[in-house]
Amino acid sequence: MFLTRFRVNTARPDGRRLLASPQRMHAAVMSSFPELLPSSPSDRGNQDGPRVLWRLDRNSPAEVLLYVVSPDRPDLTHLVEQAGWPAAAASGSLGWKTYDYGSFLGHLDKGGIWNFRLTANPVHSVRNRDDAPTKLTAHLNARHQLGWLLQRQEAAGFRLVQKSEERRHTERGDEYQVVVRDQRDLNFSKREASGGGGRTGRVTLKLVTYDGRLEVTDPEALRRVLTQGLGRAKAYGGGLMTLAPAG
């Protein structure tokens, strides 16, 4: 497994076009792996093993980082040419950094405390009337979005760390060391194959970012989350959780 970081050059028009389109970014990420055939974005694929995951961290208008977790080492030359700094890369720097993720994953231990970041698509099933089919709907406020993560923590192999009593406020959900931020609504057209032609549908998603601290309760389950993702919308930048040492 590999973890790759690439800084997007937001001053370049092609960089801004990639950032504005989850479909373009997905295609650019998947094109980093010569052995993968082009395909339309979807959550289908190998659900039982590692997959290609990606996430955009918008730290500031000038600092947008693309993170990719993948079973194979990627080649991001095309991204450097499109949305990086080609002249700097020509002087000897690749323009991206790739790390051995497998050794890190292998050292996760039960009881370990880590800072985490996760961008996800928190949704729930609702029914407008008794005889109607259920429909996936996005959670709209931070309390329900946090509840979505709390419902999945046990199966995902971690537990959100709680705040000390003196740091808590009165509102429900404030007892955990986690912040829900950077809510982004995605609404774009998607061309789908239909027989010999194609049809265009609409994709509407809400992505949110969780920053917080967790305790490892099941290292193997957490490794699955870190390599397979959590939740839906993985083709559009959702599902990737990363860990960093807790200070």
Disulfide bonds with the S-S distance in Angstrom:
none
